[in-house]
Amino acid sequence: MQTRKQKEVIVKDLAEKLKSSKAVVFSDYKGLSVKDMTTLRKELLKEGIDFRVAKKTLMDLALKDAKISADIIKMEGQLAMAISQNDEVLAAKIIARTAKGNENIKILGGILGTKFLQKEEVMALSALPSKEELLAKLVGTLNAPISGFVNVLAGNLRGLVNVLKAVADSKPQHPHGVLE
């Protein structure tokens, strides 16, 4: 049993993390084995995502303290939250991928900024490309016109070389290899 002081520390810590988070994913982990839970925690931690398990009442107090409106008390099952400080999509992606392979973890909802998201919205968020994928596409899009321009210039140079070669081939050759 946790003391009142311990609970206050938990609420304060969660509230601080929630205030600075970009996204939060709530999931039901009932029935998830310790091994699977450890694997999920490690995967999330590797990406800088904090995976917390606490009583719903403590999570609710932390959400209120962070001025986020979300009714998590009514959520079914044992509640965990993945708090992402750096990426809006990554926590949803990892938990959705884990949920596909393991029916014991279910996405229940989430928070994007300070807006509460329903389960379906979190699933849609998990389908979005990551920030790195979007940046790579942007670089490819920006690079395409430059590559096309380089190819046009190279084509013109090839054409010039071919014309010069044709002119050289059409001139009669001097016996000593000098053009006349």
N, C-alpha and C positions, 0 to 999 in steps of 0.2 A: 504494500500500500504506500502510495506516495504522500509525502507531507504537503501541506498547503504551500510551504515555501518552494518545494521542488516543482509543484504545479505552476506556480507563478513564474519560475525561471523558464519552464518549458513554454508557457504562453508568450512570455516576452521574447524568447529566442525565435519562436515560430513567427511572431508578428513582425520582427525585424527582417527576417528572411522574406516574408510575404510582401512587405513594403518595397523591397528592392528587386523583387522577381519580375521577370518578363512573362512567365507562364507557369501555371500549376496544373497538374493532372491528378484528379482524385480517382483512386481505384479500390476495388474490393479484392482483397488477397486471401479470403477465406478458403482454406483447403490447400493453399500453396505450400509446398514442402520447404523446409529450411534450406535445402540445397538450391532449389529454384529461386527462393527469396534472396539468398546470398549472391547467386549469379546475376540476378536482376539489379541488386544494389551495386555490385561491382561495375556492371555495364553503365549504369546511370552515373556513378561516381567518376568513372573514367572520362565522361563528357562534362563533368562539373555540375551535375544535377544532384541535389540533395533529396534522398528518399526517406521520408519520415513516417513513422507509425506512432499515433497518439490517440487518446480517447477523443471521441467526437466532440464532447463538451469543451475540451481544451482547444481543439482545432477551431471550434466555433468562436470561442473567446478571442483567439489569436486573429481570426478573420475580422471580427468586430473592431479589435484594437488597430488593425491595419486599414480600417475603413473600407472593407470589401464586403459587399452584400452577397452572401451565398448561404442557402439553407442546407447545410450538410447534415444536420441532425436527422433528417428524414431519409438520408441515403441508406440503402440496404447493405448489410454485411460488415466486415471488418475493414475499416478505412485506413488507407495510406495515401500520402500525397508526395508527388514528385515535384520539387520546386526548382525551376530553371532560372538562373540569374542571367544567362548569356544568350539563349536562343529560344525563340517563341515556338518552334516546331519540334525540336529534338526530343523532349520528354514524351510528347504524345506519340511520336514515331516509335520510340523504343518500347513503350508500354503496349502500344497497339501490336507491334511485331511479336512481343512476348505473349500477348493475349491470343494471337492466332495459333501459336504452338502449345498453349496451355490454357485449358478452360477454367482453371482455378483463379485466374486473375481477370477482372472485368473493369473496363473503364466506366466510371459513373458520371463524370463531368469534369469541369476544369475552370480555370480562370486565365484570361488573356488580358494583361494589364490589370485593370480593376473590374473588368466585365466578366460575369459568370457565364460559363458555356455549358450547354446541355451535352449529353453523351454524343449525339450525332454531330454536333459542332466540333467536338474534340476529335472525333474520327475523321472529319473533313480536314481538320488541321493536320492530322497525322499523314494525310495523303499528299500534302504540299511538299515540294522539293525543299531541301535544306538550304540554309544561307549560302553555303559553299557551292552547291549545285546552281543556285540562281546567279551567283557571281561568275561562275564558269560560263554559263550561258550568255551573260552580259558581255564578258570579254570576247567570246566567240562572235557575238553579234557586232560588237565594235570592230573586231579584227576583219570581218568579212569584206567590207568595202575596201580596206587597205590591201588585202590580198588580191582582190579583183583588179585594183589599180596597178599593182605590181605585175600581175599577169598581162594586163593590157600593154604596159610598157615593155615587158619582156617580149611580147608578141611583135610589137613594132620593131624592136631591135633585131629579132630573128628575121623579120621581113627585110630590113635594111641589109643585113648580112647576106641573105639569099639573093637580093638584087645585085649587090656588089660582086658576089660570086658568079652570078649569071653574066654580068658585064665582063668580068675577068675571063670567063670561059669563052665568051664570044669573040674576044680579041685574038688575033693570030699570035701564036707564040714564037718568040725569037729563038733561034737554035741554042742560045746560051741561057735561056730562061728569063730574058728581060723583055718586058712589054715594049711594043713598038708604038 
